[in-house]
Amino acid sequence: MFKQTLVAFALVSSLSLQCFFPCTTMAQSVLYNSLAESADAAYGGGRYRDAETLLQRLREVAINGGLKGIYLTRPSLKLADTYRILGKLTQAEKLLTETLTLTEQQLGSDHEDVSLILSDLASVAQEQGHFLEADQLLRTALANGEKKPGKDNAVLNAVLNRQLGLYIAEGKFQNAQQVLQRIKSELENAGKQKTFDYAYALYMGGYLTETKGKFEEASAIYEQALALTALSLGKQHPTYGELLTTTATAYRAASNYSRAEAVLKEGLAILQGTGQGDHPNIAKALMLLSDVYCDEGKYTLAEEFGKKSLEMSQRVLGDEAPDTASSKGSLSRVYRYQAKYKEAETLCRQSIEVLTKIGGPHFFALANGFNELGQILEDEGRLEEAENIFKQSMAIVQENLGVDHPDMAEITHSLAHLYLQEKRFTDAEPLLKQSLQASIKLLGKDQSAVSTNFHDLAELYLNEKKLSDSETNLREALAIDEKIFGASSARVAADLELLTRILQAQNKTDAARQSSDRVSSIEKNLPGSRYLRKADTADSLLSTPDRKQAVRPVADKWALLVGISNFKDPSIDLKYAAKDATDFKNFLIKEEHFKPDHVLLLTDQAATREQIVSKLGDGWLGKLAKPDDLVVIYVSSHGSSSRDEVGVNFLVAHDTTKNSLLATGIPMQWLTKIVKEEVHSDRTVLILDVCHSAAAADDANPKPTAKSAGGTDLDGGKDLTYKRQPREDGINPDNLNLGAGQIVLCSSLADQISWESKNYSNSVFTRRLIEALRTKGDETSLHDAYQYLKTTVQSEVLRDRGELQTPLLAAKNWTGGDPVLSAQPANPHAVSRSN
């Protein structure tokens, strides 16, 4: 989701509480100054629970001593800010309101402290989601601050920065740009172009540039802001460390994880070097570093830093603070990406509980928590529960910010895609339209996000047989993509593929042929195009009379699932492979009628070469499966390209050494032979979500093609070598290395990379496979699913990765009808505990 708030920097230095105390007694003076010193140290050191106690006592001393003005105002402001940080928003608002009244009575309504108090009240209102109230308070604060003459008005600049942050939180980017320009002009007129204030203005300009999708331009501005901050404050200043950690979120949004990780580590080192020990800003930096590691698929590190962040937040702020809730939400995401759904859901619900206590059931910060919980439930296949949670998230954003906010566009898109999985097109349509309208309003029409919305609507209308509407929306997407990416881009090819299907459905034969010819012209220059024709030939293998024979009853059903994200060699870790296997396991049990004790899952450390081979054989599957049973074997991992010295491709186990594949890997071309010899079922479906997976069905020893087109980042691909060489031979359907009763469903052709998604936490193939097996409910055959799977995988990878990924379904001498994974077993039997 869009960043709702940005790290706030103290652009106006707080006046020290230590000052001459005009009391009548020396004792009162000593007590006040002693408390002020201790409170200042606790507040500045991030020990807010200690600061709360000290500041409350300091106010009592000031009130009892009859103090007025800054002697009462400044500790009150710090106490109110402490309440805000600790999540005590009602107490903060009450104290600020009382302080405002006292300040106006004692110092006058035009005093600069009035502007500061109004600005703080606006901050509290914003955190509660009361954006209209916050806007009105800031306008009053600005009017008051503008009364002070002179060019160097630090209070006015602070209020303008608060207004800038409010407009960004509201998604009012044009208003934010106007305020930013005013801030820069004020600073330039005051000759402060080399100050941190100006550096921060540059940073905010970078963020606004980022919202327009101009990531490279934004990155250059961020670097300029960092350089100026280092010049004005020094590279060891805590504020420089804070800006580094905040800037990392921008690099993360642009998927520049290596840069995000580098600046976070640098910022964290600076913050830890202040000698203050535990501090909320350090906890935030740890949390952000955990987020980046999670994005990179480095889950061991992500979990380690996420736990450190949470533990520090709990120590410093307690369990009821917003930052602690944020740390729990962040760690919840780490667990979700590892398919540790119980731990993820527990933490997420705890985070939601804290935020509800802070701000009530309509608290704006809850929107993110509900959205994460919805993702957890959706990944578990609890679609009805996920739908209700997404609706709660959407209602909170709509109530606080309206339908045109960026967060609303994202949440509606998530809910729409959930409806699309369930073929609830009528429910999905208004949400996709709403997301489209919001994207256009916020970003302008010529943006890739807008093109995606048009493309999604076109697919929806095609499913609904509203062919004219489908073509209209698709041509909108095509025009945008041609303008942004070029007429010969992979993204345009994806649009043209869908356009071809739309035109064919309308019997516009000539136009469909022209569109198809354009697709072929583009695809022949893309990586992975060499064997598309042979893939089409291989597809025909299941279109034989044997496929139409009556389906033999399935006596029992078994599944062995392997998914490896964390390898013994961490340099080859994947993001979602273990989660893919876990999600597919849950799907088989909950929707495809597999008994839980008939499904065995091996992930990460459990998925060694020895364990995989053992569980295929006498260690489990070979001992239990009978000839009339249906067996599903699923593997999500790396696949290596062919090695000339042995003429085979390799499946990578947890303990595989990439420099010794022959000794430690599992040869994919031998995999079907292993299954044939060890598994006694004559109906075995082997599903491979790995790169070069079609090599498992290929005796011809193919080799990879040319390098990625257009500089495509190979991060997210399941190719172990990440190197592309020209192939000499492709898939020959006449030489498939399959035994009778075996079907192989491969995620990609032998010269292609299998990609993990940019849009959700699964591989493209596995998520689309689950969707495909739902297309006709319990009547969905594997061949029916393949038709949907092939189209959707190729389209998504073309649009997001600029490459071709074409699933392949291959069989040889298959009899007994098209396999239906959801078939009810006719004669199931129990599994003994010894198995």
URCOR-V57057 format. One record per residue. N is the residue number from 0. RES is the residue in one small letter. PSI is psi in radians with two decimals (999 if undefined). OMEGA is omega in whole degrees, 0 to 359 (* if undefined). Layout:
N;RES;PSI;OMEGA + N;RES;PSI;OMEGA
This chain:
0;m;2.79;178 + 1;f;2.65;177 + 2;k;2.05;182 + 3;q;-0.61;178 + 4;t;2.73;176 + 5;l;2.71;178 + 6;v;2.21;182 + 7;a;2.34;177 + 8;f;2.49;180 + 9;a;1.58;182 + 10;l;-0.33;175 + 11;v;2.08;182 + 12;s;2.24;177 + 13;s;2.37;178 + 14;l;2.40;179 + 15;s;2.51;177 + 16;l;-0.22;181 + 17;q;1.97;182 + 18;c;2.97;180 + 19;f;2.25;185 + 20;f;1.86;185 + 21;p;1.04;180 + 22;c;2.92;180 + 23;t;-0.30;180 + 24;t;2.55;177 + 25;m;-0.60;182 + 26;a;-0.77;179 + 27;q;-0.71;180 + 28;s;-0.80;180 + 29;v;-0.77;182 + 30;l;-0.80;181 + 31;y;-0.87;183 + 32;n;-0.60;178 + 33;s;-0.79;178 + 34;l;-0.71;181 + 35;a;-0.74;180 + 36;e;-0.79;181 + 37;s;-0.72;180 + 38;a;-0.73;178 + 39;d;-0.76;181 + 40;a;-0.73;180 + 41;a;-0.76;180 + 42;y;-0.83;181 + 43;g;-0.49;180 + 44;g;0.05;177 + 45;g;0.21;178 + 46;r;1.29;193 + 47;y;-0.51;177 + 48;r;-0.66;174 + 49;d;-0.72;180 + 50;a;-0.67;179 + 51;e;-0.86;181 + 52;t;-0.80;182 + 53;l;-0.74;181 + 54;l;-0.62;176 + 55;q;-0.75;179 + 56;r;-0.67;180 + 57;l;-0.71;177 + 58;r;-0.69;179 + 59;e;-0.77;179 + 60;v;-0.75;181 + 61;a;-0.77;181 + 62;i;-0.79;181 + 63;n;-0.49;179 + 64;g;0.06;179 + 65;g;0.46;182 + 66;l;2.63;180 + 67;k;3.12;174 + 68;g;-2.49;188 + 69;i;-0.37;180 + 70;y;-0.41;176 + 71;l;-0.63;185 + 72;t;-0.86;187 + 73;r;-0.79;176 + 74;p;-0.52;178 + 75;s;-0.72;179 + 76;l;-0.72;180 + 77;k;-0.65;178 + 78;l;-0.72;178 + 79;a;-0.71;178 + 80;d;-0.62;176 + 81;t;-0.78;176 + 82;y;-0.77;182 + 83;r;-0.81;182 + 84;i;-0.63;180 + 85;l;0.00;177 + 86;g;0.19;180 + 87;k;1.21;189 + 88;l;-0.63;179 + 89;t;-0.75;178 + 90;q;-0.66;179 + 91;a;-0.78;181 + 92;e;-0.74;180 + 93;k;-0.79;181 + 94;l;-0.73;180 + 95;l;-0.66;179 + 96;t;-0.75;177 + 97;e;-0.75;181 + 98;t;-0.65;178 + 99;l;-0.78;180 + 100;t;-0.81;180 + 101;l;-0.74;182 + 102;t;-0.74;179 + 103;e;-0.64;179 + 104;q;-0.71;187 + 105;q;-0.65;186 + 106;l;-0.19;181 + 107;g;2.66;185 + 108;s;-0.23;181 + 109;d;0.00;183 + 110;h;2.58;183 + 111;e;-0.47;178 + 112;d;-0.49;177 + 113;v;-0.73;178 + 114;s;-0.73;180 + 115;l;-0.74;181 + 116;i;-0.76;178 + 117;l;-0.68;179 + 118;s;-0.72;178 + 119;d;-0.68;176 + 120;l;-0.68;178 + 121;a;-0.69;179 + 122;s;-0.75;178 + 123;v;-0.75;179 + 124;a;-0.71;179 + 125;q;-0.77;180 + 126;e;-0.48;177 + 127;q;-0.10;182 + 128;g;0.19;180 + 129;h;1.31;190 + 130;f;-0.63;179 + 131;l;-0.75;178 + 132;e;-0.74;179 + 133;a;-0.72;180 + 134;d;-0.76;180 + 135;q;-0.71;179 + 136;l;-0.71;180 + 137;l;-0.61;177 + 138;r;-0.70;177 + 139;t;-0.73;179 + 140;a;-0.69;178 + 141;l;-0.78;180 + 142;a;-0.67;179 + 143;n;-0.74;181 + 144;g;-0.50;181 + 145;e;-0.21;180 + 146;k;-0.36;181 + 147;k;2.17;181 + 148;p;2.87;175 + 149;g;2.75;184 + 150;k;-0.52;186 + 151;d;1.40;183 + 152;n;1.56;185 + 153;a;-0.65;180 + 154;v;-0.77;179 + 155;l;-0.73;180 + 156;n;-0.67;179 + 157;a;-0.74;180 + 158;v;-0.69;178 + 159;l;-0.67;178 + 160;n;-0.65;176 + 161;r;-0.72;180 + 162;q;-0.68;177 + 163;l;-0.81;179 + 164;g;-0.63;179 + 165;l;-0.82;181 + 166;y;-0.63;178 + 167;i;-0.77;179 + 168;a;-0.58;180 + 169;e;-0.15;183 + 170;g;0.29;179 + 171;k;1.31;190 + 172;f;-0.53;177 + 173;q;-0.76;176 + 174;n;-0.72;180 + 175;a;-0.70;180 + 176;q;-0.67;179 + 177;q;-0.75;179 + 178;v;-0.74;179 + 179;l;-0.74;180 + 180;q;-0.65;178 + 181;r;-0.75;179 + 182;i;-0.81;181 + 183;k;-0.71;179 + 184;s;-0.75;179 + 185;e;-0.77;182 + 186;l;-0.69;179 + 187;e;-0.70;178 + 188;n;-0.52;179 + 189;a;0.04;180 + 190;g;0.60;185 + 191;k;0.66;181 + 192;q;-0.26;182 + 193;k;0.42;181 + 194;t;2.93;176 + 195;f;-0.60;178 + 196;d;-0.75;181 + 197;y;-0.64;177 + 198;a;-0.71;179 + 199;y;-0.66;176 + 200;a;-0.71;176 + 201;l;-0.75;180 + 202;y;-0.81;180 + 203;m;-0.60;174 + 204;g;-0.66;176 + 205;g;-0.73;179 + 206;y;-0.76;179 + 207;l;-0.59;175 + 208;t;-0.67;179 + 209;e;-0.67;181 + 210;t;-0.35;178 + 211;k;0.06;179 + 212;g;0.16;181 + 213;k;1.31;189 + 214;f;-0.70;181 + 215;e;-0.77;178 + 216;e;-0.71;179 + 217;a;-0.72;180 + 218;s;-0.69;179 + 219;a;-0.66;179 + 220;i;-0.72;178 + 221;y;-0.76;180 + 222;e;-0.66;177 + 223;q;-0.72;179 + 224;a;-0.70;179 + 225;l;-0.74;181 + 226;a;-0.72;180 + 227;l;-0.64;177 + 228;t;-0.76;179 + 229;a;-0.66;180 + 230;l;-0.70;185 + 231;s;-0.57;184 + 232;l;-0.40;186 + 233;g;2.63;186 + 234;k;-0.09;178 + 235;q;0.07;181 + 236;h;2.39;180 + 237;p;-0.61;180 + 238;t;-0.61;174 + 239;y;-0.70;177 + 240;g;-0.71;178 + 241;e;-0.75;181 + 242;l;-0.64;176 + 243;l;-0.83;182 + 244;t;-0.64;179 + 245;t;-0.71;179 + 246;t;-0.53;180 + 247;a;-0.56;179 + 248;t;-0.54;178 + 249;a;-0.77;178 + 250;y;-0.61;177 + 251;r;-0.73;179 + 252;a;-0.54;179 + 253;a;0.13;181 + 254;s;0.38;175 + 255;n;1.29;189 + 256;y;-0.61;181 + 257;s;-0.73;178 + 258;r;-0.70;178 + 259;a;-0.78;180 + 260;e;-0.71;182 + 261;a;-0.82;182 + 262;v;-0.55;177 + 263;l;-0.77;179 + 264;k;-0.70;179 + 265;e;-0.80;179 + 266;g;-0.71;180 + 267;l;-0.71;179 + 268;a;-0.69;179 + 269;i;-0.82;181 + 270;l;-0.69;179 + 271;q;-0.41;181 + 272;g;-0.03;180 + 273;t;-0.26;178 + 274;g;0.22;182 + 275;q;-0.09;182 + 276;g;-2.43;179 + 277;d;2.43;179 + 278;h;2.48;179 + 279;p;-0.61;179 + 280;n;-0.57;175 + 281;i;-0.72;178 + 282;a;-0.69;178 + 283;k;-0.74;179 + 284;a;-0.70;176 + 285;l;-0.70;179 + 286;m;-0.77;180 + 287;l;-0.65;178 + 288;l;-0.67;175 + 289;s;-0.72;179 + 290;d;-0.75;181 + 291;v;-0.79;178 + 292;y;-0.65;178 + 293;c;-0.76;177 + 294;d;-0.61;181 + 295;e;-0.15;183 + 296;g;0.24;178 + 297;k;1.30;192 + 298;y;-0.56;178 + 299;t;-0.81;178 + 300;l;-0.70;180 + 301;a;-0.76;180 + 302;e;-0.72;180 + 303;e;-0.86;182 + 304;f;-0.55;176 + 305;g;-0.71;177 + 306;k;-0.72;178 + 307;k;-0.74;179 + 308;s;-0.82;181 + 309;l;-0.80;181 + 310;e;-0.70;180 + 311;m;-0.74;178 + 312;s;-0.73;179 + 313;q;-0.68;179 + 314;r;-0.76;187 + 315;v;-0.75;189 + 316;l;-0.33;185 + 317;g;3.05;186 + 318;d;-0.13;186 + 319;e;0.22;183 + 320;a;2.63;179 + 321;p;-0.70;181 + 322;d;-0.61;176 + 323;t;-0.72;177 + 324;a;-0.69;179 + 325;s;-0.71;178 + 326;s;-0.68;178 + 327;k;-0.72;178 + 328;g;-0.69;179 + 329;s;-0.78;179 + 330;l;-0.56;176 + 331;s;-0.72;179 + 332;r;-0.68;178 + 333;v;-0.77;179 + 334;y;-0.68;179 + 335;r;-0.74;181 + 336;y;-0.34;176 + 337;q;0.12;182 + 338;a;0.43;173 + 339;k;1.27;192 + 340;y;-0.59;179 + 341;k;-0.83;179 + 342;e;-0.71;181 + 343;a;-0.81;182 + 344;e;-0.71;180 + 345;t;-0.86;181 + 346;l;-0.73;181 + 347;c;-0.74;179 + 348;r;-0.61;175 + 349;q;-0.73;178 + 350;s;-0.78;180 + 351;i;-0.68;180 + 352;e;-0.76;179 + 353;v;-0.82;182 + 354;l;-0.59;177 + 355;t;-0.69;177 + 356;k;-0.65;183 + 357;i;-0.85;189 + 358;g;0.06;181 + 359;g;3.07;187 + 360;p;-0.26;180 + 361;h;0.24;181 + 362;f;2.28;187 + 363;f;-0.66;182 + 364;a;-0.29;180 + 365;l;-0.37;184 + 366;a;-0.78;179 + 367;n;-0.74;180 + 368;g;-0.77;179 + 369;f;-0.65;179 + 370;n;-0.74;178 + 371;e;-0.74;178 + 372;l;-0.69;177 + 373;g;-0.69;178 + 374;q;-0.71;179 + 375;i;-0.86;182 + 376;l;-0.67;178 + 377;e;-0.75;179 + 378;d;-0.54;178 + 379;e;-0.10;182 + 380;g;0.19;179 + 381;r;1.21;193 + 382;l;-0.66;180 + 383;e;-0.75;177 + 384;e;-0.72;180 + 385;a;-0.72;180 + 386;e;-0.80;181 + 387;n;-0.67;180 + 388;i;-0.75;177 + 389;f;-0.65;179 + 390;k;-0.67;177 + 391;q;-0.75;178 + 392;s;-0.78;181 + 393;m;-0.69;181 + 394;a;-0.67;180 + 395;i;-0.80;179 + 396;v;-0.76;182 + 397;q;-0.71;180 + 398;e;-0.67;185 + 399;n;-0.60;190 + 400;l;-0.17;180 + 401;g;3.09;189 + 402;v;-0.20;186 + 403;d;0.14;181 + 404;h;2.58;179 + 405;p;-0.68;179 + 406;d;-0.66;179 + 407;m;-0.70;179 + 408;a;-0.70;182 + 409;e;-0.76;181 + 410;i;-0.75;180 + 411;t;-0.63;178 + 412;h;-0.69;177 + 413;s;-0.79;180 + 414;l;-0.67;178 + 415;a;-0.73;180 + 416;h;-0.52;173 + 417;l;-0.74;177 + 418;y;-0.66;179 + 419;l;-0.64;176 + 420;q;-0.62;182 + 421;e;0.11;180 + 422;k;0.55;177 + 423;r;1.25;188 + 424;f;-0.62;180 + 425;t;-0.65;178 + 426;d;-0.60;183 + 427;a;-0.58;188 + 428;e;-0.92;182 + 429;p;-0.53;179 + 430;l;-0.74;178 + 431;l;-0.66;177 + 432;k;-0.76;180 + 433;q;-0.75;178 + 434;s;-0.71;179 + 435;l;-0.85;182 + 436;q;-0.72;179 + 437;a;-0.71;180 + 438;s;-0.74;179 + 439;i;-0.75;182 + 440;k;-0.68;184 + 441;l;-0.68;190 + 442;l;-0.31;190 + 443;g;2.89;189 + 444;k;-0.64;187 + 445;d;1.13;180 + 446;q;2.58;182 + 447;s;-0.58;178 + 448;a;-0.64;178 + 449;v;-0.74;177 + 450;s;-0.74;179 + 451;t;-0.70;177 + 452;n;-0.77;177 + 453;f;-0.74;180 + 454;h;-0.77;180 + 455;d;-0.72;178 + 456;l;-0.67;178 + 457;a;-0.76;178 + 458;e;-0.72;179 + 459;l;-0.83;181 + 460;y;-0.56;176 + 461;l;-0.74;177 + 462;n;-0.55;180 + 463;e;0.00;182 + 464;k;0.36;174 + 465;k;1.34;195 + 466;l;-0.63;179 + 467;s;-0.79;178 + 468;d;-0.67;179 + 469;s;-0.80;181 + 470;e;-0.70;181 + 471;t;-0.82;181 + 472;n;-0.66;180 + 473;l;-0.70;180 + 474;r;-0.54;173 + 475;e;-0.81;178 + 476;a;-0.75;181 + 477;l;-0.76;181 + 478;a;-0.73;179 + 479;i;-0.80;183 + 480;d;-0.63;176 + 481;e;-0.65;181 + 482;k;-0.71;184 + 483;i;-0.82;191 + 484;f;-0.26;181 + 485;g;2.66;186 + 486;a;-0.32;182 + 487;s;0.39;183 + 488;s;2.80;178 + 489;a;-0.63;180 + 490;r;-0.69;176 + 491;v;-0.67;177 + 492;a;-0.70;178 + 493;a;-0.72;177 + 494;d;-0.77;182 + 495;l;-0.59;176 + 496;e;-0.80;179 + 497;l;-0.71;178 + 498;l;-0.70;179 + 499;t;-0.78;179 + 500;r;-0.65;179 + 501;i;-0.78;181 + 502;l;-0.68;177 + 503;q;-0.69;179 + 504;a;-0.42;178 + 505;q;0.09;182 + 506;n;0.51;175 + 507;k;1.32;192 + 508;t;-0.84;183 + 509;d;-0.78;180 + 510;a;-0.67;179 + 511;a;-0.69;179 + 512;r;-0.75;179 + 513;q;-0.74;179 + 514;s;-0.75;179 + 515;s;-0.69;178 + 516;d;-0.66;178 + 517;r;-0.69;178 + 518;v;-0.85;181 + 519;s;-0.68;181 + 520;s;-0.67;179 + 521;i;-0.79;187 + 522;e;-0.54;183 + 523;k;-0.28;178 + 524;n;0.09;182 + 525;l;2.63;174 + 526;p;2.43;177 + 527;g;0.24;185 + 528;s;-0.16;192 + 529;r;-0.58;189 + 530;y;0.43;180 + 531;l;-0.70;181 + 532;r;-0.71;178 + 533;k;-0.52;176 + 534;a;-0.71;177 + 535;d;-0.66;178 + 536;t;-0.76;180 + 537;a;-0.59;179 + 538;d;-0.55;184 + 539;s;-0.16;181 + 540;l;-0.54;180 + 541;l;0.06;179 + 542;s;0.64;181 + 543;t;2.87;177 + 544;p;-0.56;180 + 545;d;-0.61;181 + 546;r;-0.46;185 + 547;k;0.03;177 + 548;q;2.77;178 + 549;a;2.43;182 + 550;v;2.15;175 + 551;r;2.43;178 + 552;p;2.43;176 + 553;v;2.06;183 + 554;a;-0.85;180 + 555;d;2.94;183 + 556;k;2.46;181 + 557;w;2.63;178 + 558;a;2.32;172 + 559;l;2.13;184 + 560;l;2.30;181 + 561;v;2.23;177 + 562;g;2.22;185 + 563;i;1.95;173 + 564;s;-0.75;182 + 565;n;1.97;182 + 566;f;2.84;175 + 567;k;-0.61;173 + 568;d;1.75;186 + 569;p;-0.24;181 + 570;s;-0.22;181 + 571;i;0.29;181 + 572;d;2.57;174 + 573;l;2.86;180 + 574;k;-0.91;198 + 575;y;0.08;188 + 576;a;-0.82;179 + 577;a;-0.67;177 + 578;k;-0.69;177 + 579;d;-0.86;182 + 580;a;-0.70;179 + 581;t;-0.77;180 + 582;d;-0.69;179 + 583;f;-0.63;175 + 584;k;-0.86;180 + 585;n;-0.67;179 + 586;f;-0.77;180 + 587;l;-0.68;182 + 588;i;-0.80;187 + 589;k;-0.52;187 + 590;e;-0.38;184 + 591;e;0.17;170 + 592;h;0.59;171 + 593;f;2.35;177 + 594;k;2.43;183 + 595;p;-0.66;181 + 596;d;0.02;175 + 597;h;0.10;181 + 598;v;2.17;180 + 599;l;2.24;182 + 600;l;2.23;174 + 601;l;2.07;179 + 602;t;2.61;173 + 603;d;-2.09;187 + 604;q;-0.45;180 + 605;a;-0.26;185 + 606;a;0.97;175 + 607;t;2.90;178 + 608;r;-0.79;182 + 609;e;-0.75;181 + 610;q;-0.75;180 + 611;i;-0.86;181 + 612;v;-0.71;180 + 613;s;-0.82;183 + 614;k;-0.42;172 + 615;l;-0.54;185 + 616;g;-2.33;187 + 617;d;-0.26;179 + 618;g;-0.29;177 + 619;w;-1.35;191 + 620;l;-0.78;181 + 621;g;-0.43;181 + 622;k;-0.45;189 + 623;l;-0.65;186 + 624;a;2.41;179 + 625;k;2.89;185 + 626;p;-0.62;182 + 627;d;0.11;180 + 628;d;2.83;173 + 629;l;2.22;182 + 630;v;2.29;175 + 631;v;2.19;175 + 632;i;2.11;184 + 633;y;2.33;178 + 634;v;2.22;173 + 635;s;1.94;183 + 636;s;-2.89;171 + 637;h;2.65;167 + 638;g;2.41;180 + 639;s;2.66;172 + 640;s;2.91;187 + 641;s;2.44;176 + 642;r;2.10;186 + 643;d;-0.60;188 + 644;e;-0.42;180 + 645;v;-0.21;175 + 646;g;0.49;179 + 647;v;2.84;170 + 648;n;2.80;184 + 649;f;2.44;168 + 650;l;2.34;187 + 651;v;2.07;176 + 652;a;3.06;182 + 653;h;-0.70;185 + 654;d;0.28;177 + 655;t;2.39;174 + 656;t;2.15;187 + 657;k;-0.40;178 + 658;n;0.06;179 + 659;s;1.00;185 + 660;l;-0.63;183 + 661;l;-0.69;183 + 662;a;-0.45;190 + 663;t;-0.21;180 + 664;g;3.07;176 + 665;i;1.98;181 + 666;p;2.15;183 + 667;m;-0.61;179 + 668;q;-0.34;178 + 669;w;-0.20;188 + 670;l;-0.77;180 + 671;t;-0.56;178 + 672;k;-0.69;177 + 673;i;-0.80;180 + 674;v;-0.76;181 + 675;k;-0.70;184 + 676;e;-0.57;187 + 677;e;-0.59;184 + 678;v;2.14;190 + 679;h;-0.04;177 + 680;s;2.49;176 + 681;d;0.26;173 + 682;r;1.56;183 + 683;t;2.22;178 + 684;v;2.03;180 + 685;l;2.07;183 + 686;i;2.07;184 + 687;l;1.93;175 + 688;d;1.24;181 + 689;v;2.80;175 + 690;c;2.61;178 + 691;h;0.47;186 + 692;s;-0.42;179 + 693;a;-0.26;177 + 694;a;-0.36;177 + 695;a;-0.39;180 + 696;a;0.33;189 + 697;d;2.10;177 + 698;d;-0.09;191 + 699;a;0.05;176 + 700;n;1.06;179 + 701;p;2.79;180 + 702;k;2.75;186 + 703;p;2.80;183 + 704;t;-2.83;185 + 705;a;3.07;185 + 706;k;2.89;181 + 707;s;2.40;182 + 708;a;2.51;173 + 709;g;0.41;179 + 710;g;0.51;181 + 711;t;2.30;179 + 712;d;2.17;182 + 713;l;-0.03;175 + 714;d;2.24;183 + 715;g;-0.04;177 + 716;g;2.65;184 + 717;k;0.50;177 + 718;d;2.07;183 + 719;l;-0.73;187 + 720;t;-0.50;184 + 721;y;0.45;177 + 722;k;2.49;183 + 723;r;2.24;176 + 724;q;2.68;178 + 725;p;2.41;176 + 726;r;2.60;179 + 727;e;-0.62;184 + 728;d;2.59;178 + 729;g;-2.87;180 + 730;i;2.18;176 + 731;n;1.88;183 + 732;p;-0.40;180 + 733;d;-0.23;184 + 734;n;0.49;181 + 735;l;2.36;184 + 736;n;1.07;182 + 737;l;2.52;175 + 738;g;2.96;177 + 739;a;2.42;179 + 740;g;0.31;179 + 741;q;2.37;171 + 742;i;2.38;175 + 743;v;2.19;173 + 744;l;1.95;184 + 745;c;2.54;181 + 746;s;-0.33;183 + 747;s;2.83;174 + 748;l;2.94;188 + 749;a;-0.27;180 + 750;d;0.30;187 + 751;q;2.76;172 + 752;i;2.44;173 + 753;s;2.22;191 + 754;w;2.53;166 + 755;e;2.61;188 + 756;s;2.64;171 + 757;k;-0.20;192 + 758;n;-0.27;180 + 759;y;2.91;189 + 760;s;1.08;173 + 761;n;2.92;167 + 762;s;2.69;179 + 763;v;-0.77;184 + 764;f;-0.86;184 + 765;t;-0.75;179 + 766;r;-0.76;181 + 767;r;-0.51;176 + 768;l;-0.77;178 + 769;i;-0.76;177 + 770;e;-0.75;184 + 771;a;-0.67;181 + 772;l;-0.05;175 + 773;r;-0.11;192 + 774;t;-0.63;179 + 775;k;0.47;180 + 776;g;-2.43;181 + 777;d;-0.14;180 + 778;e;0.02;184 + 779;t;2.07;175 + 780;s;2.91;180 + 781;l;-0.65;179 + 782;h;-0.68;175 + 783;d;-0.80;181 + 784;a;-0.64;183 + 785;y;-0.65;180 + 786;q;-0.75;177 + 787;y;-0.78;184 + 788;l;-0.82;183 + 789;k;-0.77;182 + 790;t;-0.82;186 + 791;t;-0.66;179 + 792;v;-0.83;182 + 793;q;-0.70;181 + 794;s;-0.80;183 + 795;e;-0.77;182 + 796;v;-0.64;176 + 797;l;-0.81;184 + 798;r;-0.67;188 + 799;d;-0.49;187 + 800;r;-0.27;179 + 801;g;0.38;179 + 802;e;3.02;177 + 803;l;2.34;169 + 804;q;2.02;186 + 805;t;1.89;176 + 806;p;2.64;182 + 807;l;2.28;175 + 808;l;2.11;185 + 809;a;2.48;179 + 810;a;2.78;178 + 811;k;2.19;180 + 812;n;0.62;177 + 813;w;2.28;178 + 814;t;2.82;175 + 815;g;0.31;175 + 816;g;2.89;181 + 817;d;2.18;183 + 818;p;2.41;176 + 819;v;1.89;186 + 820;l;-0.47;183 + 821;s;0.05;181 + 822;a;2.40;179 + 823;q;2.26;179 + 824;p;2.36;183 + 825;a;-0.49;185 + 826;n;1.11;182 + 827;p;2.68;176 + 828;h;2.74;184 + 829;a;2.68;177 + 830;v;2.20;180 + 831;s;2.73;181 + 832;r;-0.47;180 + 833;s;-0.30;178 + 834;n;999;*
